[in-house]
Amino acid sequence: MCVAAVAWQAHAHWPLVVAGNRDEFHARPTAPLAFWQDGSGVIAGRDLLGGGTWLGVTQAARMVLVTNYRTPEGSVPGRPSRGKLVTDLLLGREPEPIDTMNPFNLIEVSAGNARFLTNHPQCESRPLAAGIHGLSNGGFDLPWPKTRQVEAAVSAWLYESDGEPASLLDALRSETPGAAPALPAGESGPEARFAPVFIRDPLYGTRCSTVIAVRRDGTGLIAERSFHPDGSISGEIRIDFDWPLHFNSP
C-alpha cells in the first residue's frame, strides 16, 4: 500500500509538488535516495531486489511515480517489474508492454507535460489536468480518505510554505485515518490497518516519505525521510537539482 499526491500546475510559483509514502516489507533490501552512479542522471531510491524504483526525478526534466493497484488476487510472480517501468520512463526508454505487468497506477511528468497511466482495469493513458491529484492503490478517481489527507497537506503547503519540505514530511507521518467515504458499487477502500497515511508495522509498513518541489524557474529539491520497522526515523536526505526546462505560467 502506498499513497501520494501530485500538484501539477496548481500554483504560480510551484508548478510541480509531489508528496508520498512508500509502503513495503521492511526486509526488502532498499538503497536510499541518491544520484545513481551509472551516468543516467536519475535521483531516486532503489529497490535492490527488483533493481528499479518507485519514485524519482532526473535533471532531464522527468518525474515518475508508481503505486501498485490493489486487487483481490494480488500480484502474480514473474511478471515484468513495475519498478523497471519507472526507470525506463525516467530515462526516456520504451518500456515493456504494460498489459503484461501486475496492476499499477502511475504519474509521469516529461518535457513540460504530465499524464496518468494505468493498466487496470484496462490500459489507459490520459493527460493530467492542472490541479492536485491523489494516487493510491485503488482507482484514480476514488476518494480514499488517506489520499484526500495527502492532497489537503499538499494544498496547504503550496499556500503556506516557506519552500522547505519539513512540514510536508511531517504530514506524511499521520496515523489518524479519515472517515470512510461512500464508494461505487464493487469498489473498496484499504483495510483498516492500511487506512492511515503512515503505516506503523514491524513487518510491512511505511519505509520512507518523499517530497519533490520544483519552482517555476526550474530549480527543485527532492527530500526523503526513511523509517525503522518501529516507525522511528532512520535517516533524512535532501538533494537540490535543476531542470533544463522552465515551466510556462499556468
Secondary structure, DSSP 8 states (H G I E B T S, - for coil): --EEEEEES-SSS-SEEEEEEEEEETTS-EEEEEE-TTSS-EEEEEETTTS--SEEEETTTEEEEEEE---TT---TTS--HHHHHHHHHTT-----GGGS--EEEEEEETTEEEEEE-SSS-EEEE--SEEEEE-SS-TT---HHHHHHHHHHHHHHHH--S-SHHHHHHTT-----------TT-----GGG-SSS---SSEEEEEEEEEEE-TTSEEEEEEEEE-TTS-EEEEEEEEEE-SS-----
